Amino acid sequence: MPDWPAWILLHAAAAAAVTVWALRYALRRRLLDQPGERRSHDQATPRGGGVAIVVVLLLGCAWLIAAFPPARGQLSAFAAGLLLVAGIGWLDDHRPLAPWPRLVVQAVAGLLLAWAAWSAGGQIWLAVAAFVLAMGLVNVWNFMDGINGLATSQAMIAAAGLALVLPQPWNWLAAGLAAAAAGFLPFNFPRARIFLGDVGSGGLGYALAALLTAGLVVAPDAYGWLALPVCAFVVDAGFTLAWRMLKGERWWTPHVEHVYQRWARRHGHVTICTAYAVFSVGAVGLMLHGLRPGGAAGAWIPGFWYLGAALVWIWGHGKEHG
């Protein structure tokens, strides 16, 4: 294995290089997200740049498969699932697909992750949790990828935090994900020269689902702490989805109803992306505090953190509708 600095620098540099290629490819193929009333940007912008993160993560995963033979099956299942989720997203970036074919492919990828969890932990509830995490976070990251830098920076922060608590080889995978996201981020924030696209948002969500599953395998009682890094996205996406369903809206169609989108229209992309980053850095810090030796006594704390996030969502949503 390379040392940590080399591993991180290689992933970041490779992601930046592949993003340059992706940008040229998107411009040549006219893969552009046009502005509109259901968009948060005001000019045509290339999409599909998240393929850089996926490609680099798959290359890192191939290295880990060779370096950690005992985890070969689980890592291979993850890589296959990531290829499926990113692949259907890549197709969707080229020509929009109906929701159901995407969900079917995502479900197959979720089953692969479920098998990996079951083979590692031998418990059916881990397999169910892995499937739910895969289906949930793939779509949460897709829903929340609506302003410059947000989805990428949130994945980067969550992965960096998980790299500090996961066992080998998943800590290496988490560090690689954080570094690859960091390599892509300058192309997407503060000004977006290219968007993640479905290939990127889906890939980020699936990778984070795999990392959280790896955490559950070794520390099943720590599920509350492990859920903290994705709190901001889970609350905003979950509450917004529930609200739209209660209103009888077509919840699977693009919209600008998320609290982060409403706030971004008022305060700008940079301010809101930074605010979410500060919140998630705090959540990661709390997770690290809770998972330290002897730190699990306050297992109720993650629930209060989620409750606080929910109250902020309710306040922000009510203020915008007031």
LUMSEKOL-433766 format. One record per residue (C-alpha): residue in one letter; x, y, z. Coordinates in steps of 0.05 Angstrom, whole numbers, padded with zeros to 5 digits, always signed. Layout:
AXYZ...
This chain:
M+00000+00000+00000P+00023+00072-00012D+00027+00118+00048W-00033+00161+00066P-00008+00227+00034A+00008+00191-00032W-00060+00156-00032I-00097+00221-00021L-00056+00262-00071L-00063+00208-00124H-00138+00206-00118A-00146+00282-00118A-00099+00293-00177A-00130+00237-00218A-00200+00263-00204A-00180+00333-00227A-00148+00305-00290V-00209+00262-00308T-00255+00321-00294V-00217+00362-00347W-00231+00306-00396A-00304+00302-00374L-00313+00376-00385R-00286+00373-00455Y-00327+00311-00470A-00392+00344-00444L-00380+00406-00486R-00365+00365-00548R-00428+00322-00538R-00471+00382-00517L-00488+00350-00450L-00515+00414-00419D-00564+00428-00363Q-00606+00486-00387P-00632+00538-00337G-00707+00537-00321E-00758+00547-00267R-00741+00479-00237R-00667+00493-00236S-00623+00533-00189H-00573+00557-00242D-00581+00613-00292Q-00537+00590-00350A-00526+00526-00391T-00475+00483-00355P-00441+00418-00375R-00461+00356-00335G-00431+00288-00321G-00367+00311-00286G-00379+00263-00229V-00355+00207-00274A-00285+00230-00252I-00299+00212-00180V-00329+00145-00199V-00271+00126-00245V-00218+00144-00193L-00256+00108-00138L-00261+00045-00180L-00186+00047-00194G-00172+00054-00120C-00220-00002-00106A-00183-00047-00155W-00119-00033-00117L-00153-00050-00051I-00180-00115-00079A-00109-00136-00095A-00081-00111-00029F-00134-00141+00018P-00152-00211-00005P-00198-00226+00055A-00244-00168+00033R-00241-00185-00041G-00313-00208-00045Q-00343-00148-00009L-00300-00098-00048S-00317-00131-00114A-00392-00129-00098F-00385-00055-00081A-00348-00041-00146A-00401-00078-00187G-00456-00040-00152L-00421+00026-00163L-00413+00010-00237L-00488-00004-00242V-00510+00060-00206A-00460+00104-00241G-00472+00070-00308I-00547+00082-00307G-00533+00153-00285W-00485+00163-00343L-00538+00139-00391D-00588+00186-00359D-00540+00244-00367H-00538+00230-00442R-00612+00218-00452P-00662+00224-00394L-00692+00158-00373A-00758+00142-00338P-00752+00135-00262W-00769+00061-00259P-00711+00033-00300R-00664+00073-00257L-00696+00047-00194V-00691-00025-00218V-00616-00018-00232Q-00606+00016-00165A-00643-00041-00131V-00596-00092-00163A-00537-00051-00138G-00570-00048-00070L-00576-00124-00069L-00502-00130-00085L-00486-00086-00025A-00535-00127+00017W-00499-00191-00002A-00432-00159+00016A-00460-00139+00085W-00490-00208+00097S-00426-00244+00077A-00385-00199+00123G-00432-00197+00183G-00475-00259+00174Q-00538-00224+00198I-00600-00211+00156W-00613-00143+00187L-00546-00119+00161A-00566-00139+00091V-00632-00103+00098A-00597-00041+00125A-00547-00042+00068F-00602-00046+00016V-00641+00011+00049L-00579+00054+00054A-00562+00042-00019M-00631+00059-00045G-00639+00117+00003L-00572+00153-00004V-00567+00144-00080N-00632+00182-00087V-00619+00231-00029W-00554+00253-00063N-00591+00260-00129F-00646+00302-00097M-00596+00346-00060D-00550+00359-00120G-00580+00426-00137I-00531+00482-00122N-00457+00492-00133G-00412+00448-00091L-00464+00422-00043A-00468+00348-00059T-00394+00342-00070S-00372+00378-00007Q-00422+00340+00036A-00396+00273+00010M-00324+00296+00020I-00337+00316+00092A-00375+00252+00108A-00323+00207+00075A-00265+00243+00110G-00298+00232+00177L-00313+00159+00163A-00241+00148+00141L-00221+00163+00213V-00266+00109+00244L-00272+00052+00194P-00228-00010+00193Q-00184-00030+00135P-00194-00031+00077W-00256+00013+00081N-00217+00070+00113W-00174+00072+00051L-00235+00073+00007A-00266+00129+00048A-00202+00170+00044G-00200+00159-00031L-00272+00182-00038A-00258+00245+00002A-00196+00260-00039A-00230+00247-00106A-00287+00293-00085A-00235+00346-00066G-00203+00339-00135F-00270+00351-00170L-00295+00407-00124P-00256+00466-00154F-00292+00453-00220N-00360+00457-00185F-00350+00510-00131P-00355+00569-00121R-00371+00574-00196A-00396+00512-00230R-00359+00498-00294I-00389+00428-00294F-00442+00391-00254L-00437+00322-00222G-00494+00295-00264D-00532+00232-00244V-00469+00191-00254G-00436+00231-00198S-00492+00242-00149G-00514+00169-00153G-00442+00146-00147L-00430+00189-00085G-00493+00164-00051Y-00477+00091-00065A-00405+00098-00041L-00428+00130+00024A-00479+00075+00034A-00424+00024+00028L-00380+00060+00078L-00437+00066+00128T-00452-00008+00119A-00379-00024+00133G-00385+00015+00197L-00448-00023+00218V-00413-00090+00206V-00359-00075+00258A-00400-00031+00305P-00475-00047+00298D-00493-00011+00362A-00462+00054+00336Y-00514+00065+00282G-00535+00132+00311W-00464+00160+00312L-00450+00134+00242A-00512+00168+00215L-00489+00237+00237P-00446+00255+00176V-00505+00248+00128C-00555+00283+00174A-00562+00349+00135F-00580+00313+00070V-00624+00260+00101V-00666+00311+00139D-00673+00361+00081A-00688+00308+00029G-00732+00266+00074F-00775+00322+00101T-00782+00355+00033L-00802+00289+00001A-00854+00276+00055W-00881+00347+00046R-00888+00339-00029M-00922+00272-00022L-00972+00300+00029K-00988+00355-00021G-01001+00303-00075E-00945+00329-00120R-00905+00287-00169W-00848+00279-00119W-00802+00243-00168T-00798+00302-00216P-00746+00359-00212H-00764+00417-00166V-00735+00473-00124E-00773+00459-00060H-00715+00437-00016V-00698+00485+00040Y-00627+00491+00014Q-00653+00513-00053R-00700+00564-00022W-00644+00592+00021A-00596+00593-00038R-00643+00637-00078R-00641+00687-00021H-00569+00681+00004G-00530+00652-00054H-00498+00584-00068V-00433+00598-00032T-00465+00620+00033I-00512+00560+00037C-00460+00509+00016T-00413+00537+00069A-00468+00535+00122Y-00483+00462+00106A-00409+00447+00109V-00402+00478+00178F-00462+00438+00202S-00434+00372+00175V-00364+00385+00202G-00397+00393+00270A-00435+00328+00258V-00370+00292+00241G-00336+00320+00302L-00394+00295+00345M-00389+00226+00313L-00314+00223+00328H-00328+00243+00400G-00382+00191+00407L-00341+00134+00377R-00278+00147+00418P-00263+00093+00470G-00312+00101+00526G-00352+00153+00488A-00416+00113+00474A-00450+00132+00540G-00487+00189+00506A-00519+00146+00452W-00581+00190+00455I-00541+00250+00429P-00547+00233+00354G-00623+00233+00362F-00621+00303+00390W-00576+00326+00333Y-00626+00299+00283L-00683+00332+00321G-00646+00398+00319A-00637+00391+00244A-00710+00375+00235L-00730+00436+00275V-00685+00479+00231W-00718+00449+00169I-00788+00464+00197W-00767+00535+00215G-00736+00547+00147H-00793+00516+00109G-00845+00555+00149K-00807+00620+00140E-00804+00612+00065H-00879+00598+00063G-00896+00651+00114
